[in-house]
Amino acid sequence: MVWLTGLPSAGKTTLARLLGDELRGRGRAVEVLDGDEVRRHLTSGLGFSKADRDENVRRVAWVAGLLARHGVVAVVAMISPYRAARDEARAASPDFVEVHVDCAAEECIRRDVKGLYRRALAGEIANFTGVSDPYEPPLRAEVTVRTDGESPARSLGRILDALEERGCLGAAGTVAPWTS
């Protein structure tokens, strides 16, 4: 599973979709699990407390693991702000590849089309990651992309390079088994 983590509006969903398209083009079965979609359809009963966010990560990791057992590459794009919860997801999957989608908060705020940062900064949204709730960057991500300083294509290329280094991609358009 490929797990993209970062601040809201850092570019996780964009990169997850690009990665999903690329892997499908290489003959892989892929499912993108986007944090907003998961919350809407699977975990809508959870709030944004630390306990609820950790439970959200656990549930998504379980679904991603289930997909992997059936030969589907799960590409997860969710804030997942707490390191311990991500480490728990890593421990549950032998093929866990963590991607830190790093982007300066100022750029995330500029990109925020939903106006969530504005509302959080005005005190209208509690427990908002990067404003009133912490984001704990990964300590050992397999790859870090800087979406405030590189194009989506460049970030995607760096993710693909990391997957190739781990033996997850075949050479020159072939498809290798998805193993670590």
Wavefront OBJ file of the C-alpha trace (Angstrom):
o trace
v 0.000 0.000 0.000
v 1.107 3.529 -0.727
v 0.149 5.954 2.054
v 0.241 9.676 1.239
v 0.176 11.895 4.315
v 0.402 15.653 4.721
v -1.397 18.838 5.673
v -4.829 19.650 4.241
v -4.464 20.995 0.663
v -0.876 19.738 0.343
v -1.681 17.770 -2.832
v -2.313 14.253 -1.534
v -5.451 13.610 -3.593
v -3.916 14.997 -6.779
v -0.866 12.762 -6.413
v -2.921 9.721 -5.411
v -5.039 10.048 -8.545
v -1.977 10.522 -10.745
v -0.289 7.513 -9.143
v -3.424 5.407 -9.515
v -3.645 6.277 -13.213
v 0.041 5.500 -13.746
v -0.142 2.138 -11.971
v -3.306 1.184 -13.866
v -1.460 2.035 -17.066
v 1.184 -0.491 -15.980
v -1.426 -3.211 -15.612
v -2.069 -2.982 -11.875
v -5.413 -3.218 -10.141
v -5.543 -0.029 -8.062
v -7.966 1.567 -5.647
v -7.482 5.121 -4.408
v -8.786 5.616 -0.871
v -9.157 9.368 -0.494
v -9.641 10.721 3.026
v -12.607 12.928 2.111
v -14.369 10.086 0.272
v -13.660 7.612 3.071
v -15.107 10.017 5.629
v -18.183 10.543 3.479
v -18.913 6.858 2.810
v -17.189 4.719 5.429
v -16.308 6.624 8.588
v -18.844 9.439 8.709
v -19.637 8.622 12.335
v -16.138 9.513 13.456
v -15.251 13.008 14.568
v -11.908 14.771 14.615
v -10.645 14.010 18.110
v -7.300 12.241 18.320
v -9.039 8.973 19.174
v -11.410 9.282 16.211
v -8.622 10.216 13.805
v -6.581 7.223 14.977
v -9.605 4.962 14.494
v -10.097 6.409 11.015
v -6.499 5.475 10.128
v -6.974 1.968 11.570
v -10.104 1.399 9.499
v -8.551 2.666 6.296
v -5.421 0.571 6.894
v -7.631 -2.490 7.370
v -9.495 -1.833 4.111
v -6.196 -1.200 2.294
v -4.806 -4.463 3.666
v -7.909 -6.319 2.552
v -7.528 -4.898 -0.945
v -3.844 -5.877 -0.983
v -4.679 -9.473 -0.035
v -6.802 -9.578 -3.184
v -4.072 -8.207 -5.444
v -5.197 -4.593 -5.475
v -2.710 -1.800 -4.830
v -4.261 0.554 -2.307
v -3.211 4.182 -2.671
v -4.294 6.005 0.483
v -4.485 9.805 0.540
v -5.366 11.120 3.959
v -3.999 13.646 6.400
v -3.417 10.973 9.073
v -1.807 13.571 11.333
v -0.447 11.350 14.094
v 2.770 9.441 13.609
v 1.843 6.562 15.929
v -1.312 5.755 13.959
v 0.639 5.760 10.675
v 3.301 3.561 12.270
v 0.549 1.151 13.314
v -0.669 1.028 9.696
v 2.931 0.431 8.581
v 3.342 -2.448 11.029
v 0.176 -4.102 9.704
v 1.365 -4.128 6.078
v 4.597 -5.626 4.783
v 4.290 -3.501 1.637
v 3.719 -0.115 3.293
v 5.278 2.803 1.418
v 4.866 6.138 3.184
v 4.896 9.305 1.105
v 5.188 12.578 2.964
v 3.442 15.199 0.852
v 5.258 18.181 2.303
v 3.968 21.659 1.600
v 4.377 24.904 3.524
v 1.281 25.838 5.502
v 1.130 29.209 3.737
v 0.847 27.459 0.373
v -1.774 25.033 1.716
v -3.800 28.023 2.920
v -3.463 29.676 -0.502
v -4.653 26.490 -2.249
v -7.605 25.872 0.070
v -10.603 26.056 -2.260
v -13.004 24.881 0.464
v -12.147 27.765 2.793
v -11.425 25.394 5.679
v -8.207 27.089 6.755
v -9.951 30.464 6.800
v -12.702 29.038 8.991
v -10.213 27.253 11.259
v -8.101 30.387 11.663
v -11.296 32.285 12.579
v -12.020 29.680 15.279
v -15.042 28.230 13.475
v -13.514 24.738 13.076
v -11.977 22.986 16.065
v -9.221 20.356 15.826
v -8.117 21.455 12.371
v -4.784 19.923 11.436
v -2.073 22.511 11.001
v -4.041 25.227 12.815
v -5.531 24.058 16.117
v -4.382 20.429 15.971
v -0.842 19.184 15.290
v 0.533 17.424 12.250
v 3.399 15.073 13.056
v 5.563 14.645 9.951
v 6.882 11.153 9.265
v 10.305 10.294 10.630
v 11.041 7.583 8.075
v 8.952 8.120 4.983
v 10.192 6.194 1.974
v 9.861 9.399 -0.036
v 9.137 13.055 0.668
v 7.793 15.255 -2.096
v 7.723 19.054 -1.851
v 4.536 20.054 -3.606
v 5.143 23.735 -2.975
v 8.378 23.579 -4.943
v 7.946 20.893 -7.579
v 5.330 20.057 -10.182
v 2.850 17.216 -9.685
v 4.638 15.359 -12.490
v 7.984 15.695 -10.685
v 6.452 14.550 -7.383
v 4.851 11.577 -9.130
v 8.193 10.696 -10.693
v 9.868 10.702 -7.295
v 7.151 8.434 -5.876
v 7.533 6.040 -8.806
v 11.311 6.043 -8.300
v 10.827 5.058 -4.645
v 8.457 2.252 -5.638
v 10.935 1.034 -8.214
v 13.773 1.085 -5.666
v 11.655 -1.179 -3.446
v 11.055 -3.598 -6.311
v 7.361 -2.747 -6.618
v 7.538 -1.833 -10.304
v 8.801 -3.801 -13.250
v 11.355 -2.398 -15.649
v 10.353 -0.641 -18.854
v 6.624 -1.123 -18.670
v 6.550 -4.632 -17.236
v 4.643 -5.454 -14.094
v 6.483 -6.944 -11.130
v 4.748 -8.560 -8.167
v 3.744 -6.023 -5.515
v 6.074 -7.088 -2.750
v 8.552 -5.386 -0.487
l 1 2 3 4 5 6 7 8 9 10 11 12 13 14 15 16 17 18 19 20 21 22 23 24 25 26 27 28 29 30 31 32 33 34 35 36 37 38 39 40 41 42 43 44 45 46 47 48 49 50 51 52 53 54 55 56 57 58 59 60 61 62 63 64 65 66 67 68 69 70 71 72 73 74 75 76 77 78 79 80 81 82 83 84 85 86 87 88 89 90 91 92 93 94 95 96 97 98 99 100 101 102 103 104 105 106 107 108 109 110 111 112 113 114 115 116 117 118 119 120 121 122 123 124 125 126 127 128 129 130 131 132 133 134 135 136 137 138 139 140 141 142 143 144 145 146 147 148 149 150 151 152 153 154 155 156 157 158 159 160 161 162 163 164 165 166 167 168 169 170 171 172 173 174 175 176 177 178 179 180
